[in-house]
Amino acid sequence: MADKPFNTSVDVRGGAPGSRETDLLAPDKLVNAIDAIVLSGGSAFGLDACSGVMDHLHRSGRGFEVGDVSVPLVSGAIIFDLLNGGNKEWSENPYADFGMQASRLVSKEFALGTVGAGVGATTANLKGGLGSASVIMPNGVTVGALVVVNARGSVVTSKAGDFWAAPFELNSEYGNHHTGSRPEIHLTDTGLSDLTGANTTIAIVATDAALSASQLKRLATVSHDGIARAIVPAHTLFDGDLVFAVSTGDPPASVAPAEEAALGHAAALCLSRAIARGVYEAVPCETDTLPCWKDKFLV
């Protein structure tokens, strides 16, 4: 959510996505500027968090104006986290209320790890979480990523706990943990035969560069490289992996092709870092079914 509508697009790569209001983000549609993006847990139940955010925006007078009516535009995506050990025996879907509460608590400062949609997130062998990372490019443009890591694949390369994203780490943001073990990609024993595991990594990459609808679509597309570099395997049939791309820059400023390519590279690297950081920052809960990275590897 921002102070004013922002331009966005989306790219879906996973085989089992759960989303709301994503078709309207295509470059050929009427409206590309929306009021909020929601990343939620709860599988299909969690899509109702968008309704809570929409209600909050409506009460605030926000929305796309059609005559004398304003309709808040809220896109969202969910992760499947219903088998993570937590209580799911609610009598009424709580996610609309969660969305309303989240809207009231929007802040530039926020926690990472086991918070928000990251509370119930898991990966193949570790607890997942909410991660974020950013970078300021040489030309002063900022690029950032926010991600809920709930992957079918693994974010670590070996039993030693090295992150696939280790080469991209900045300022020891996920522990500077490098044992020197050689990454190995196994074509068998990936855990994909177990359909009861977690799935879906959903993310937002954002920049203050002024990008067109088609440029945002390309930014969302290339940012998926960040998922593939940090999670193995990624984009499986059982994942709903998708990336929203957001621009807060004001048209009619334009971005040259070379700068656009650099933005895409930076966004992908930020997303890889954010994935590792989300897992690194996870903390234990009573109902956990998997260990946290810090509990397993910080000895």
Helices and strands as residue ranges (DSSP letters): E 6-12, E 19-20, G 23-25, E 33-34, E 36-40, G 43-48, H 49-59, E 64-66, E 69-71, E 74-78, H 95-104, G 116-118, E 129-136, E 142-149, G 166-168, E 202-207, H 213-230, E 242-247, H 257-280, H 293-297
